[in-house]
């Protein structure tokens, strides 16, 4: 696994606004505090989410984009990009792979964070079909698409985007975990990021913090950390 001192840029590719904050905001806060540049690529606008029947889906999408930008600012991220795919209908198509490969070649990250393409039967919520579709497409975009100059040749011919090899992938929400990050000191920033997604989390009230502490505390226990510590979990894959 890469030491953070060897990482200059990270790209997080997620299906919906708030996915990165539930899965990795504490870890992201630690990275940006150490001077690592982080970019978010959100595939949908989350227009199928929320609880307000009085809003159109277009209005919900616009709101959730704003919420994601605000959440990103809480953890030191100012580069947030959206692909605008329809929420709830994602498939790991060649078009989606190309769109993600394009951003990989633009950002040129050492590490990419993405949802696991595998279903987690022990915790079903991370295995939303959009998450799995983005995980599958993003993993294919990392290998082989972004690094192969002959894959999607229009990216080079028309846009001047040279091939780029991502050295490492971090998967969130999957059935296999091989790495934990202690995020205790950044818990408040993670919580603030999630509260920024008010259309999705406001109804939870104080229960949001309690729920987060439960999940993250269980991760910390699995990692063998002392009582009271909090951790996010990942499967790290060498893609160099």
Buried (B, 14 or more C-beta within 10 A) or exposed (E): EEEBEEBEBBBBBBBBBBBBBBBBBBBBBBBBEEEBBBBBBBBBBBBBBBEEEEBEBEEBBBBBBEBBBBBBBBBBBEEBBBBEBBBBEBEBEEEBBBBBBBBBBBBBBBBBBBBBBBBBEEEEEBBBEBBBBBBBBBBBBBBBBBBEBEBBEEBBEEEEBEBBBBBBBBBBBBBEBEBBBBBBEBBEBBBBBBBBBEBBBEEBEEEBBEEBBEBBBEBBEEBEBEEEBBBBBBBBBEBE
